Amino acid sequence: MKNFFSTFIVLMSAVLIQFSCSTNVNSEVNGLSVDTLELAGEKMQEYIDSGKLAGISALIYKDGETVYRENFGFADLEAQKPMEDNTIFRIFSMTKPITAVALMTLYDEGKFKLDDKVSTYIPEFAATKVYNSETKTLEPQQEEMTIRHLLTHTSGIPYGWDQNAYVDSLYRVSGAGGWEGTIGEKVKIMASLPLKHQPGTTWEYGLSIDVAGYLVEVLSGMPFDEYLKTQIFEPLGMDDTGFYAPKEKHDRLSALHAVQSGNLKNAEGGMSMAFMQPVTLFSGGGGLVSTMDDYLQFSKMLLNGGELNGKRIIEESTAQLILSDQLPDGVRYEGDKGYGLGGSYDPETGEYGWAGAASTKFWINPENDMIVITGAQLMPADYTYANEFKSIVDRAVTD
């Protein structure tokens, strides 16, 4: 009997040890706590259950693998159509990093330098004045606008959103930020209007990267949509990314949602009907639709130093330029943050990222070898869900 109990104790100890080891192995994946990731998913479901969002897609890529991929709720609330892996999103300003990469492919070819004057390639900007809001007069550019200024939103070109600013009112009246016509026509209008700030002195979100998209056309001799397709989308296998969703993919295009009288509903009119037909204006600042998988391919290319699956899009040193702070001395973004080329840069974490007007958002963290992408289709944008998801993911990092 004594031998039996001794053997029993040994066997139970072995089982407990094995169970403990299995638990430790399965408690994390690629340096992320599984329990914490489950919490992130529960929080996303709460946004659906509470009626704050119709649908959410969330993805985490770390250490060379997609370690988390979940969809919540509906791509179309009214039709009760589930959010799926191949749902197409209006990514709006998440177009900007793609435009920055497109322009920098031409940088790699020696077509320009970042501190070249924009007027060297778009002569109309040589005569562009700067509006002084204090003296209410027009002044010459003290430091002429450069390509770096365009890609960091320090060019002085606004969006036209400020209802109390004179220059913004000119942008609204002139239609500089409209969706009709061609980007070349819009750029000519912008060049005829005064800048809101002296170039290189102030960060202000605006149409600068739309100008950068037109610069791609000028330097390459190709329409911007064709250049993106041949130089970025096809090499990276981004088959569902473009300036509109073709008819055969309309069933995959998420509905746009909005909160009306306190209730979440399918949006009507406006942008809810956009991106479903071919366009003539290829907006480098906000014109693309894409999927989670496609944008992951793009992000992986940047994280991997400009190359993916044997296809080099940009040089490694160029990818590092894009992902690092490029703001002029004395200029900051959101207090103490930096700005790379086409996206924000956090000096504390080393993260690069940006967001879109319909509530999409992404982050690339080279230090943690991690990409986080979140997708929803709500306008006006609300990034609360995305920021909460990312905050929980940060807490999940164990390595």
C-alpha positions as CSV (number, residue, x, y, z in Angstrom):
1,M,0.0,0.0,0.0
2,K,2.9,2.3,0.9
3,N,4.4,1.7,-2.6
4,F,1.0,2.4,-4.2
5,F,0.7,5.8,-2.5
6,S,4.3,6.7,-3.5
7,T,3.7,5.8,-7.1
8,F,0.4,7.7,-7.0
9,I,2.0,10.8,-5.7
10,V,4.8,10.6,-8.3
11,L,2.3,10.2,-11.1
12,M,0.1,13.1,-9.9
13,S,3.1,15.3,-9.6
14,A,4.1,14.5,-13.2
15,V,0.6,15.3,-14.3
16,L,0.5,18.6,-12.5
17,I,3.9,19.6,-13.9
18,Q,2.8,18.7,-17.4
19,F,-0.4,20.7,-17.0
20,S,1.5,23.6,-15.6
21,C,3.9,23.6,-18.5
22,S,1.1,23.3,-21.0
23,T,-0.7,26.2,-19.3
24,N,2.5,28.3,-19.5
25,V,3.0,27.5,-23.2
26,N,-0.6,28.3,-24.1
27,S,-1.0,31.4,-21.9
28,E,0.9,33.5,-24.5
29,V,1.4,33.6,-28.2
30,N,4.4,35.4,-29.8
31,G,4.9,37.4,-26.6
32,L,1.3,38.4,-26.1
33,S,-0.9,37.3,-23.2
34,V,-3.8,35.2,-24.5
35,D,-6.0,36.2,-21.5
36,T,-5.4,39.9,-22.2
37,L,-6.2,39.4,-25.9
38,E,-9.4,37.7,-24.9
39,L,-10.2,40.8,-22.8
40,A,-9.6,43.0,-25.9
41,G,-12.1,40.9,-27.8
42,E,-14.7,41.2,-25.0
43,K,-14.3,45.0,-25.0
44,M,-14.9,45.1,-28.8
45,Q,-18.1,43.0,-28.4
46,E,-19.3,45.5,-25.8
47,Y,-19.1,48.3,-28.4
48,I,-21.4,46.2,-30.6
49,D,-23.8,45.1,-27.9
50,S,-24.2,48.7,-26.6
51,G,-25.0,50.0,-30.1
52,K,-22.0,52.2,-30.4
53,L,-20.7,50.5,-33.5
54,A,-22.3,48.3,-36.1
55,G,-19.2,46.2,-36.8
56,I,-15.5,46.0,-35.9
57,S,-12.6,44.0,-37.5
58,A,-9.4,43.8,-35.5
59,L,-6.0,42.3,-36.4
60,I,-2.7,41.8,-34.7
61,Y,0.5,40.8,-36.5
62,K,3.6,40.0,-34.4
63,D,6.9,38.4,-34.9
64,G,6.1,37.3,-38.5
65,E,2.6,35.9,-37.8
66,T,-1.0,37.1,-37.6
67,V,-1.7,36.1,-34.0
68,Y,-5.1,37.7,-33.6
69,R,-7.9,38.1,-36.2
70,E,-11.5,38.7,-35.1
71,N,-14.7,40.2,-36.5
72,F,-17.5,41.6,-34.5
73,G,-21.0,42.6,-35.4
74,F,-22.2,43.7,-38.8
75,A,-20.7,45.2,-42.0
76,D,-24.3,46.3,-42.8
77,L,-26.5,46.9,-39.7
78,E,-29.7,47.3,-41.7
79,A,-29.2,44.1,-43.7
80,Q,-27.7,42.3,-40.6
81,K,-24.8,41.3,-42.8
82,P,-21.9,40.1,-40.7
83,M,-18.4,41.7,-40.7
84,E,-16.1,39.3,-42.5
85,D,-12.4,38.9,-43.2
86,N,-12.9,40.1,-46.8
87,T,-15.1,43.2,-46.0
88,I,-14.0,46.2,-47.9
89,F,-13.5,49.5,-45.9
90,R,-13.4,53.1,-47.0
91,I,-10.0,53.9,-45.5
92,F,-10.0,57.6,-46.3
93,S,-6.8,59.1,-44.7
94,M,-5.1,55.8,-44.3
95,T,-4.5,56.4,-48.0
96,K,-1.8,59.0,-46.9
97,P,0.9,56.5,-45.9
98,I,0.4,54.7,-49.2
99,T,0.8,57.9,-51.1
100,A,4.0,58.7,-49.2
101,V,5.4,55.3,-50.1
102,A,4.4,55.8,-53.8
103,L,6.2,59.1,-53.9
104,M,9.3,57.7,-52.1
105,T,9.6,55.0,-54.8
106,L,10.5,57.9,-57.1
107,Y,12.8,59.2,-54.5
108,D,14.7,55.9,-54.6
109,E,15.0,56.4,-58.4
110,G,16.7,59.8,-57.9
111,K,13.8,61.7,-59.3
112,F,13.8,64.3,-56.4
113,K,15.2,65.1,-53.0
114,L,13.0,65.6,-49.9
115,D,14.1,69.2,-49.5
116,D,13.5,70.1,-53.2
117,K,11.1,73.0,-53.8
118,V,7.7,71.9,-54.8
119,S,7.7,74.6,-57.5
120,T,10.6,72.8,-59.2
121,Y,8.1,70.2,-60.4
122,I,4.8,72.2,-60.0
123,P,5.8,75.7,-61.1
124,E,2.5,77.3,-60.1
125,F,3.5,77.1,-56.4
126,A,6.5,79.5,-57.0
127,A,4.1,82.4,-56.9
128,T,2.0,81.2,-54.0
129,K,1.8,83.8,-51.2
130,V,1.2,83.3,-47.4
131,Y,-1.6,85.0,-45.6
132,N,-0.6,86.8,-42.4
133,S,-3.6,86.5,-40.1
134,E,-2.3,89.3,-37.8
135,T,-1.7,92.0,-40.5
136,K,-4.3,90.5,-42.8
137,T,-1.9,90.9,-45.7
138,L,-0.2,88.5,-48.2
139,E,3.5,87.8,-47.8
140,P,6.1,85.9,-49.9
141,Q,7.1,82.5,-48.7
142,Q,10.1,82.9,-46.4
143,E,11.3,79.3,-46.9
144,E,9.7,78.0,-50.1
145,M,7.5,74.9,-49.7
146,T,9.4,71.6,-50.1
147,I,8.4,68.0,-50.7
148,R,9.2,67.2,-47.1
149,H,6.7,69.9,-46.0
150,L,4.0,68.2,-48.1
151,L,4.6,64.8,-46.6
152,T,4.7,66.2,-43.0
153,H,1.7,68.6,-43.2
154,T,3.9,71.6,-42.6
155,S,3.3,73.1,-46.1
156,G,0.7,75.7,-45.0
157,I,-2.0,74.0,-47.1
158,P,-5.1,73.4,-45.0
159,Y,-8.2,71.3,-45.6
160,G,-10.6,74.2,-45.4
161,W,-12.3,72.9,-42.2
162,D,-11.6,75.9,-39.9
163,Q,-14.8,78.0,-40.0
164,N,-13.0,81.0,-38.5
165,A,-9.9,81.1,-40.8
166,Y,-9.8,83.3,-43.9
167,V,-7.6,80.9,-45.9
168,D,-9.9,78.0,-45.1
169,S,-12.9,80.0,-46.4
170,L,-11.1,80.4,-49.7
171,Y,-10.6,76.7,-49.9
172,R,-14.3,76.1,-49.3
173,V,-15.4,78.7,-51.8
174,S,-13.0,77.6,-54.5
175,G,-13.8,73.9,-54.2
176,A,-10.2,73.1,-53.7
177,G,-11.0,70.1,-51.5
178,G,-13.9,68.8,-53.5
179,W,-14.2,65.4,-55.1
180,E,-15.0,66.5,-58.7
181,G,-12.5,67.0,-61.6
182,T,-9.0,65.7,-61.4
183,I,-6.2,66.1,-58.8
184,G,-4.2,68.2,-61.3
185,E,-7.0,70.7,-61.6
186,K,-7.4,70.8,-57.8
187,V,-3.7,71.4,-57.3
188,K,-3.7,74.3,-59.7
189,I,-6.5,75.8,-57.6
190,M,-4.5,75.3,-54.4
191,A,-1.5,77.0,-55.9
192,S,-3.6,80.1,-56.7
193,L,-4.7,80.4,-53.0
194,P,-2.6,81.8,-50.2
195,L,-1.0,79.4,-47.7
196,K,-2.3,79.5,-44.1
197,H,1.2,79.4,-42.5
198,Q,4.8,80.0,-43.6
199,P,6.1,76.6,-44.8
200,G,8.0,74.6,-42.2
201,T,6.6,76.6,-39.2
202,T,3.4,74.8,-38.2
203,W,1.8,71.4,-38.4
204,E,-1.7,71.6,-39.8
205,Y,-3.7,68.8,-41.3
206,G,-4.6,69.5,-44.9
207,L,-4.5,68.7,-48.6
208,S,-0.7,68.5,-48.8
209,I,-0.6,64.8,-49.5
210,D,-3.1,65.2,-52.3
211,V,-0.5,67.5,-53.8
212,A,2.1,64.7,-53.2
213,G,-0.2,62.3,-55.1
214,Y,-0.2,64.7,-58.1
215,L,3.5,65.0,-57.8
216,V,3.7,61.2,-58.4
217,E,1.9,61.8,-61.7
218,V,4.3,64.6,-62.7
219,L,7.4,62.7,-61.9
220,S,6.3,59.3,-63.2
221,G,4.3,60.4,-66.2
222,M,1.6,58.0,-65.2
223,P,-1.9,58.5,-63.8
224,F,-1.8,58.1,-60.0
225,D,-4.2,55.2,-59.9
226,E,-2.2,53.3,-62.4
227,Y,1.1,54.0,-60.6
228,L,-0.3,52.7,-57.3
229,K,-1.6,49.6,-59.0
230,T,1.6,48.7,-60.8
231,Q,4.2,49.8,-58.2
232,I,2.5,48.9,-54.9
233,F,-0.8,47.0,-55.1
234,E,0.1,44.3,-57.6
235,P,3.6,43.5,-56.2
236,L,2.1,43.3,-52.7
237,G,-1.0,41.3,-53.7
238,M,-3.3,44.1,-52.6
239,D,-6.1,42.9,-54.9
240,D,-9.0,44.7,-53.1
241,T,-7.4,48.1,-52.8
242,G,-8.2,51.0,-55.2
243,F,-10.1,54.2,-55.7
244,Y,-13.4,52.4,-55.8
245,A,-15.0,49.0,-55.3
246,P,-16.1,47.6,-58.7
247,K,-19.6,46.3,-59.1
248,E,-18.7,42.7,-58.5
249,K,-17.4,43.6,-55.1
250,H,-20.2,45.9,-53.9
251,D,-21.6,43.1,-51.8
252,R,-18.3,43.1,-49.8
253,L,-18.2,46.9,-49.3
254,S,-19.2,47.7,-45.8
255,A,-22.2,50.0,-45.3
256,L,-21.4,53.4,-43.8
257,H,-23.0,54.0,-40.4
258,A,-23.9,57.1,-38.4
259,V,-25.5,58.0,-35.1
260,Q,-28.8,59.9,-35.7
261,S,-30.9,61.1,-32.8
262,G,-28.9,58.9,-30.5
263,N,-29.4,55.8,-32.6
264,L,-26.9,53.9,-34.7
265,K,-28.2,53.5,-38.3
266,N,-27.0,53.0,-41.8
267,A,-25.9,56.4,-43.2
268,E,-27.8,57.9,-46.1
269,G,-26.5,60.0,-49.0
270,G,-23.1,61.7,-49.1
271,M,-20.2,59.3,-48.5
272,S,-22.4,56.3,-48.1
273,M,-22.8,56.2,-51.8
274,A,-19.2,57.1,-52.6
275,F,-16.5,54.7,-53.7
276,M,-18.8,52.5,-55.8
277,Q,-18.1,54.0,-59.2
278,P,-14.9,54.8,-61.2
279,V,-13.6,58.3,-60.3
280,T,-11.5,60.9,-62.1
281,L,-10.0,62.5,-58.9
282,F,-7.4,60.2,-57.4
283,S,-7.1,61.6,-53.9
284,G,-3.8,60.7,-52.4
285,G,-5.0,62.1,-49.1
286,G,-8.2,60.0,-48.7
287,G,-9.5,58.2,-51.8
288,L,-8.8,54.5,-51.3
289,V,-10.9,51.5,-50.3
290,S,-9.1,48.4,-48.9
291,T,-9.4,45.3,-46.7
292,M,-7.7,44.3,-43.5
293,D,-5.6,41.8,-45.3
294,D,-4.5,44.2,-48.0
295,Y,-3.5,46.9,-45.5
296,L,-1.6,44.3,-43.5
297,Q,0.4,43.5,-46.6
298,F,1.3,47.2,-47.0
299,S,2.1,47.5,-43.3
300,K,4.3,44.4,-43.3
301,M,6.3,45.8,-46.2
302,L,7.1,48.9,-44.2
303,L,7.8,46.9,-41.0
304,N,10.1,44.7,-43.1
305,G,12.2,47.5,-44.4
306,G,10.4,48.1,-47.7
307,E,10.3,44.5,-49.0
308,L,7.8,41.7,-48.8
309,N,7.9,38.2,-50.2
310,G,10.9,39.0,-52.4
311,K,9.3,42.2,-53.8
312,R,11.2,45.3,-52.9
313,I,8.9,48.4,-53.0
314,I,11.3,51.0,-51.4
315,E,14.9,50.8,-50.1
316,E,15.3,50.0,-46.4
317,S,16.8,53.4,-45.6
318,T,13.7,55.0,-47.3
319,A,11.3,52.9,-45.1
320,Q,13.2,54.1,-42.1
321,L,12.7,57.7,-43.3
322,I,9.0,57.2,-43.6
323,L,8.7,55.6,-40.1
324,S,10.7,58.2,-38.3
325,D,10.2,61.8,-37.3
326,Q,10.6,64.2,-40.2
327,L,9.2,67.4,-38.7
328,P,11.2,70.7,-39.0
329,D,13.0,71.9,-35.9
330,G,10.7,73.5,-33.5
331,V,7.5,71.9,-34.9
332,R,5.6,69.2,-33.1
333,Y,2.5,67.2,-33.7
334,E,-0.1,66.9,-30.9
335,G,2.1,68.4,-28.2
336,D,5.3,66.4,-28.0
337,K,4.8,63.9,-30.8
338,G,6.6,63.7,-34.2
339,Y,5.4,63.0,-37.7
340,G,7.0,60.7,-40.2
341,L,6.2,60.8,-43.9
342,G,2.4,60.5,-44.3
343,G,1.8,59.3,-40.7
344,S,2.4,60.1,-37.1
345,Y,5.5,59.1,-35.1
346,D,5.5,58.5,-31.3
347,P,9.1,59.1,-30.0
348,E,8.3,57.2,-26.8
349,T,7.2,54.0,-28.5
350,G,8.7,54.3,-31.9
351,E,5.3,53.7,-33.4
352,Y,4.1,55.0,-36.8
353,G,0.5,55.1,-37.8
354,W,-2.6,57.0,-38.9
355,A,-6.4,56.8,-39.1
356,G,-9.3,57.3,-41.6
357,A,-12.4,59.4,-41.5
358,A,-14.7,56.4,-41.2
359,S,-13.1,55.1,-38.0
360,T,-10.3,52.9,-39.3
361,K,-6.8,53.1,-37.6
362,F,-3.5,51.3,-37.7
363,W,-0.1,51.2,-35.8
364,I,3.3,49.8,-36.8
365,N,5.7,49.2,-33.9
366,P,9.2,48.2,-35.2
367,E,10.5,47.7,-31.6
368,N,7.9,45.1,-30.8
369,D,7.8,43.8,-34.4
370,M,4.0,44.3,-34.3
371,I,1.2,45.7,-36.4
372,V,-2.3,46.5,-35.1
373,I,-5.1,47.3,-37.5
374,T,-8.7,48.1,-36.6
375,G,-11.6,48.6,-38.9
376,A,-15.1,50.1,-38.5
377,Q,-17.3,52.2,-40.8
378,L,-18.7,55.1,-38.7
379,M,-18.9,58.8,-39.6
380,P,-18.1,61.1,-38.1
381,A,-15.1,59.1,-36.9
382,D,-14.9,57.7,-33.4
383,Y,-11.6,56.1,-32.6
384,T,-12.4,55.2,-29.0
385,Y,-12.8,51.5,-29.7
386,A,-9.5,51.4,-31.7
387,N,-7.6,53.2,-29.0
388,E,-9.0,51.0,-26.3
389,F,-8.2,47.9,-28.3
390,K,-4.6,49.1,-28.9
391,S,-4.2,50.0,-25.2
392,I,-5.2,46.5,-24.1
393,V,-2.9,45.0,-26.8
394,D,-0.1,47.0,-25.3
395,R,-0.8,45.5,-21.9
396,A,-0.8,42.1,-23.5
397,V,2.9,42.4,-24.6
398,T,5.0,40.2,-22.4
399,D,8.3,40.1,-24.1
